[in-house]
Amino acid sequence: VCDPAAVEPALERRMALARQVVQLVLLLRNRSQINVRQPLARILLVTGTQVRREDVELVRSIILDEVNVRDIEYVDDSSGVVRRSAKADFKKLGPRLGKAMKAVAAVIAGWGDAEIRVLLEQGVLAIETEQGTAEIKAEDVEILSEEIGDWSVAYEGGITVALDTRIDEALRAQGYAREAVNRIQSLRKKLDLALTDRIRVDYRATPALAAAIAAHDAFIRNETLALGLAA
């Protein structure tokens, strides 16, 4: 039986935000073809009415653990990671605006990130024309995005997330170590070993993989209950 007194709207709001951010980051990983076992350095969140930094900080560890990213950074606008432009949808606006269509389309084409952000957050933006005020809804406009540098960007429901897709040697080594754990655990399962059974691991690897295994020897042994790793 539900106890209304036990409901925490603020907690539910934060968890809903965490789920949305996680889904967007996983989407970006998939789009960039980066396996979730490969650690990445950071994600960038654009703060605003839909994303408050204090809410994100309370679910920070959950987000980072789910997406295997080291850090979250915050910015007030997305102009540093994506160039956005807008284009009027003539099929939707033409019948409604008539003679004002051409002027309104020109204004929309001249919008910068600030105007586009207001439109996406509020769902509507007013444009003054000689024929009067035209209310432009988000669905009346096509938003075009061009990603900048090594950032992969996704937007949904007022939330903009950018993923730093650069992988340095340290991150790559951590990814190799996680892959090694995955392979060893698969072998444990195939051999039907008990959860507490200890093992010894012999392996052959490329120089880069061998270096990663050596660097993360303790982590791999702890995760797989291995007494030793021998090349």
Disulfide bonds with the S-S distance in Angstrom:
none
